Amino acid sequence: MKQYKKNYELKNTAKDKLDGKYGGAVLIFLLSVLITEVTSLFISSIATTTVNTVYFSTGSLSASTAISFVFDLILLVAKVVLGVMNAGITLYFLNMACGQPYMIRDLFYGFRTDSSKILTIAGAMVLCQTICLWPCLYLGQNYWSTHDGKWLFYALAALVIGFSIYIPISLGIELSFYLMLDFPQYSAREILSLCWRLMKGQRGRLFYLEVSFLPLMLLCILSFGIGFLWLNPYMQMTYTYFFLDLMNPKETERS
């Protein structure tokens, strides 16, 4: 009979493993956030300037809306490409947990090896989030534009429906990068399929583990986000041990 570790055991193990190693763990997340935010800000700045220029030059709302849509697609593509860095972060923490060499340049692992496979997995994760949550964002924009209460109601309803779909799907493929590193011979489709099967009956455990970090997230928000520099490595290492425990649980005899 398989016996999995409790959440507190996984978190304690992660905390012990990170002891004295937070410097590099914080740095790799900081670099990832900086690259992502600077890229997004750059694209958004160009988008705003271009949309305003087109509108004031032509006076056409439809033209400026079309340009805005194009830049939304560019931002989506950029999010997928930058999501490749998550494979490098996964490699960094997996190596650390397993006692293997790890280094900051692991962050760019996905751009050096199996780029197409990693892009496909990252794309699946980003599209899952976008498709499920985009209706809420769109309806929310309508509310802020019109201040009509019905749009707020629609946005909240879309949020509930979107999350009810997104959460189980995202939990089902969340460990895909770990599996990709463990089974490099598998294609992206095979990895996603394997992850979905592996997480059958385990999504609840992972969900409760993620929820257990909410109090710490609140404290990080109160610290103006600074606390996330330490919380993110702690969470990532905990998820790493969740994966290792999932792949190699303790066997106990039936009573």
Secondary structure, 3 states (H helix, E strand, C coil): CEECCCHHHHHHHHHHHHCCCHHHHHHHHHHHHHHHHHHHHHHHHHHHHHHHHHHHHHCCHHHHHHHHHHHHHHHHHHHHHHCCHHHHHHHHHHHHHCCCCCCHHHHHHHHHCCHHHHHHHHHHHHHHHHHHHHHHHHHHHHHHHHCCHHHHHHHHHHHHHHHHHHHHHHHHHCCHHHHHHHCCCCCHHHHHHHHHHHCCCCHHHHHHHHHCCHHHHHHHHHCCCCCHHHHHHHHHHHHHHHHHHHHCCEECCCC
